[in-house]
Amino acid sequence: MNFEIISETDLMRVHEATVDVLKNIGISTTSDKFKSLLLDNGCKEKKGRITFTQDVIDKAIKRVPGPWEITSRTGEHVLELGRNRAYGQVCIGLPSIIDLDTGERRDALLKDLADFTRLADALEFMNVVSPLYPRDVPQKAIVTIEAVTLLRNTTKPIRLCLESYDEWPYIYDALLAVAGSEEALREKGLGYYEVSPMSPLDFGTGPAEAMMGVVEAGLPVGFDPAPIMGATSPVTILGNVVQHNAELLAGVISTQLMKPGCRVIMSPRSGGAMDMRSGVALWAMPEMGIGGALSIQLAKHYGIARGAGCYTGASKAPDAQSGFEHIYNALLPALIGIDFCGTAGIVDNALVASYENLVIDNELSSIIQHTVRGLDVDEDKMAVHVIEEVIEKEINFLEHKHTRKHLRAGELWKPIISQRQTFEEVGKQRDCQEDSKVALSQ
């Protein structure tokens, strides 16, 4: 597909604005270790901030590897990055959940993390499993507990977000125990490991040194800052994306200065906006879809693996609003060319997890992945010979072997929970919650 949210000419203007930010404004950090890495490799210090030269920027982007793979702990799930597969990715870091029995919002617990992980493991189009944020465990060890819980409850690749270097040695030991050896761990990856710089343009100490730990281990690293328009970034979508892209590229460049060829993922969360009436940070449509699409178009231009917060919305329940918000915010970046469609299973601006919505988002992920396959234009699929034969022989398409061939090959999308029966067969219209409970019970 060749979908673009802006023209190539305008895309280069956005890139040049990003470079301007990196060269003249730069980033801040409180990590002496990270600062030394940058300054020792051609960056400059200006008024206490680290700026990047054009040469450093250009060379680092060129060093990022092309298509590469992530393999799960069992080896049965292999993700091909750089191929625009639009893999479904479970939401991360949500502190609350909708109780499946009561329908009430409550704190997410360790049991929910395990249950949510097992549900995602069973859903065909959830390809990467990320953790909730359980509130009933020691917070100083939370990412380690998340990692171990994921590894125990899914065979799929995982995604973790590291807040600091403090827990990384323990997380690495858990990954190493599962992989069996350092070589096997580096080769498989088992997942990828993200840090989130603080907007605007601040790598602090924790994110910077956590990133360095992942790179040193030879594992895939991702960056997912989430600037909020009007609060922690300019209020315009373009201004948000320019700042966000600078934050992302600063991370990418740092990995290549430390270890050229390091596998890296740009995970933009562009388009979040502050509601000026309430102060609520919105992850809603259409801004999340438009901002995400533009950020993904930039990452695609750089040839860097990419993901975005796609299955997002402001709805407080897995209802009709949630459905149209999620599909809108996912479809735009997916059509550009994306590796990971993230934040599946959320409601309320990525603050609350929902078992029902995870099932529904699995359905949407199935649709998205079917869509981005595109259309192979060939003589057999254009089927002129079939039309001619049906007309000449006065037969119908249903009995033609061409129909059977392509139905068996998956030409038509097959729903998992969506209803396509007649009204009489259904008996009555059921709401989304009932449909989801039926799916969960199967």
N, C-alpha and C positions, 0 to 999 in steps of 0.2 A: 504494500500500500504506500501511497505517496501523499497522505494527508498532511497538511501544514496548518498551524494556527496563525502564523504570520509568514510573510515572504522571506526568501533567503536573504534579500538585501536588508530587510528590517531585523532579521535574526542576527546578522553581523553587527548591526548597530547596538543591539542588546549585548552582544559579546564584547564589543569595544567599550561599552559603558562599564561592564564588569571588570575589564582590564584596568580601566581608569580608577575604579575603586581599589583594586589590589595594588596598583602602583602608587597611588597618591594618598589613600586613606589607610589601607592596610588592616591588620588584625591586632588584637591585644591578647596577651597571655601572661599568666603569673607563674608559668613553669620555666625555670631557668634551663632545664634540660631541653625543652621544646624550642625555646628561644635560641639556644646554642646550635641546635640542628639547623635552623633556618639561616642564622647569620653565618655559619660555617660553610653554607652552600650557596652563597651569592645574594641572599636577601639583605635588606637594609633596615636600620633602626631610625625611626623618625618620630620625635616627640614621644618616646616611650612605646611606640607601636612598630610592628614589623611590616614592612612593605616588600613587594615583589617586583623584580625587574622583568622587562619584556622577555629577555633571554631565558630567565628561570621559568617563567610561565610556559613559553612555547616548548622548551625542551621537556619539561615534566609531562605535559599533556601527550606528547608524542611517545613517551615511554610506557604509557598505560597499555596493558596487553589487550589484544582483540578478543574474539569469542573464547570463552573458557567455561569450565563446568564445576558444579558443586555436586558431590555425591553424598548420599545419606549414610548413616552408620551401618546399615545392612547391605548397602550397595544396590538395592532394588529401585531407588529413586535417584535419577540423574537429571539435574537441571542444566539446560544449555543456555548460557547467558550470551547476549548479543544477537539472539535469533528472534527477538520480538514475540516471545511465547505468551506473554501476559499471564504469568503464573499467579494463582491466587495465594494471598499471604494473609495470615491471621493477624488481627489487631494486637498491639503491644502496649503494655504499661497501663492498662485500665484499672483504676482502683475500686471500681464499683461494678455490680452486675445485677441484672434483673433475675430474681429468683424464679426458677422454672415452675415451682409449685404454687407460690403465692402471687406471682406477678409484681411483687414489690421490689423496689431498688434497695440494695444493701451493700455492705462492704464485700469485696471479693476475698475469698479465703483460699488457703492452699488446696483444699479439696476441689474448689472450682477450677483452679489452675490445672489440676490433674484431669478433671472431667472434661473441661473445655479442650484440653490437648487430645484426649482420646476421641472426642467427637470430631475434631479437625482431622485426626489421623484416619478416621473412617470415611471422610468426605472426599470424593474423588478429585474434585477441582480446587481443593485447598492444598497447595503444593509446598508451602513453607509454613511452619508452625512457630508462632511467637508467644511469649508468656503474658498472662494477666499480671497484675500487681497485687499479690496477696497481702492482706493487712494483718494477718495473724502469725507472722513469722518475724524473727529479728531483722530489723531493717538494715543493719550493718552487713548482713549476709544474704540479702534478698536476691541478688543476681545469681549468686552461686546456687541458692535453693531453686530458683527458676530454671537454671541450666540443668541441674540434676533431675528435676521433675519432668522437664521436656524429654530428656534422654531416656527416661524410664517409661514414658507413655506414648512416644511416637517413633515410627520408623522413618519419618520424613526429615528432610533438612530443616534446621532450626535457625532462628534469628534472635540474637540477644542485643540489648542496648546497654552499654557499659557506662556507668556514671563516673568511675574513677579507676585508677590502676589497682587500688587496694585489693579488690576481689579477683583480679585477673589471674594470679598464680593458682588459686584454688579452682577457678573455672577451667583453666588450661589443664590442670591435673585430671579433672573429670572428663574432659574431651579426650585426653591422652589415654585414659583407662578404657574408654569405649573404642577408640581407634586401634589400640594395640601397640602402636609405635609412633615416634615423631614423624617418620617418613610417611606412614599411612595417613596420619592426621593432616599433614601438609598436602598430600595428594588429594584426599577426599574433601577436606575442609569441614565436612559435616554440616555446614551452614555458613553464615557470615555474621560478623560481629561489628556492631555500629557504635558510633559515638555521636553525640548531639551538641555541637557548638552552641553557645548562648547568643542569641540575637540581641543587639546588632554586633556581629563581627568579633566575638569574644570566645577564644578557645580555653580560657581559664587555665586551671591545672589538671583537674580530673579528666575532662575529655581529651586533652592533648596527650597526657601520659598514658591513658588507656589505649588510645590509637597507636602510640609507639610500641606498647606491649604486644598488640595484635600483629603489627607489621614485623616486629622482631621475631615472632613465632612463625612467620611465613604463612599466615592465614588471611582469608579475604576480609577486608575491612570496608565498612560503609559509613556514610555521613548523612545524618537526617536532621539538620536544623529546621525549626518550624517558626519562622518569623510571622508575627500577626500584624496585618495591615492596620495602620493607624495607631499602633501601640509600640511594637518593636521593629517596625519597618515603615517605609513610606506607605501612605494610604492607597496609592495607585497600584494596580496589578503589575505594571511594568517596573515600577520602583521596587516593589516587593521581590520580584523575580531577579532584578539586577543585584540587589543586596544578597539575596539567597544564593544566587549563582556564585557570587564572590566567596561566600562562606563555604560552599561546596568545593569550589576549585581550590581554595586555600588548603582544605583537607587533602584533596587529591594530589596537589603539588607536593605537600609535605610527605606523603607516602612514597612518592617517586624519588624525592631527595634522600630519603632514608634507605629505601631498597628499590632501585629501578626494576620495573616489571611487576611490582606488587599488584595483586588482584584487588580491584577497588570498585565500589558501587556508589553511584550518586543516587541518594534517596530523597529527592525534594519533597517537602511538604508545603508547597507554595499555595497561596490563595486564601489562607486563613485570615479572617478579618474580625476586628473588634466591633461589636454592635454598640454604636455610640449612645444608644438609649439605655442600655442595661450594663454595659461593660463586659458582656459575655464574649468569650473568644469563639467565633463561629468557624466550623469546618463544614461549610454549607455550599450549596449550588447558587449561582453558577461560578462563583469565584474560584472555588477549589478545582473545578474541572478545567477552567481556562488557564489558571496559573499553573496547574500541574501539567497541562498539555505543553505550555511554553517551556517550562523547565525540562520536560522530557525531550522536546525538540532540540534544545541546547545540548543536552547530554548525548543525544543521538548524533548531533553534528560533531562532537568531540570523539565519538566512537567508544564511549565509556558505558559499561553496564549500568542499568537504571531501573528505578522503581519509584512509585508515588503513592500518596494516600488517596486511593481511588474510591473505596466503598465507604463513603463518608456522608454525613448529613446532620441536620439540626433536629430532626424528629426525635421525640422522646420514647418512641415505641416502634416495634417492627411492623409498621403500618404502610398504607399506600404512599404517604409522603416519603417515608424512608426508602421505599422501593424506587421511586422516580429520582430521588436525590442520588442514591448509590449508583444507579445505572448511568446517569448523566455524568457524574464525576469520574466514573471509571472509563466510559466509552471514549471521551475526548483524548486523554493521554494514551489509551490503548491503540487508537487508530494512528497516532503518531509513530508508535513503535516502542513498546515497553517490555521490560523483563518481568517486573513484579507489580501486580496490582494489590496494594496493601490495605490495611485497616478493616478487613472483613470481620463481621460480627459485632459492629458497634452501633450504638445509638447516642443521642445527646452530645454531638460534637466531639466524638472520640473520648468521652469521659466514662461511658457505661458499656459493659459487655452484655451481649444477649445471645443465649443459646439459639433462640429462634432465628435471629438475624444471621447467625453463622450458617444455618441451613439455607436460608434464602439467598445469602451472598454466594454460597456454593453454586446455586442455580444460576445466578448472574455471572459468576466466573465461567461456568460452562458455556453460557451464551457468548461472553466476551472472547473466550478462547476459540470457539467455533467461528466467530466473526473475523478474527485477525488471521485465521488461516488464509483468508482471501479466496480468490477464484482463479483456478488454473484454466486459462482459455485454450481449449483445443477442439479439434473437429468432433470428437466423440461427445463432449459435453455440450457443444452448441447444437448437436443432434439434428442437423438438417436432414440427414439420411433417415432418421427415425420418423420425422414429420412426414417426409415423402412416402415412406413405406406404409405408415398408418393410413394416409389418405388414399394411396393407390389400392391397397388391399381391403379397404373399408373395414379395418379392425380398430381396436382401441389401444390407448397407451398402457392401460392396466395390464394387459396380457403380453406386452412386448418384453423381450428379454433385457432390453436396455433399462427398463424400469426396475426390474429385479436386481440387476447388476449394481446400479447406483444407490438403490435403497440399502443394499447390504454393505456398500462401501461407506455409508454414513453421510450421504448427500444432504439428508434432512436432519435437522437438529432434533434430538429426543429429550423431552423434559423429564425432570426427576420428580418435582412436586407440583409443577404448574398443571392446571386442569385444562384438558382439551375435550372432555366428554360432552355429550349433549346436556342441555339443562335437565331433561328428564332423567338421564343417567345419574347425574349428580344429586338430584332430588331437591337440593336447596343450595344456595350460595353460602359457602363457608368462609370465615374470615382467615386472615393470614396466620393467626395464632393457632387455630385448629389445624390448618394444613401442616404447620411446622411440627405440632405435637404428633401428628400421624407419621410424619417422616422420621422423627426422633424415635418412635416406637418400633420402627421396622429394622 
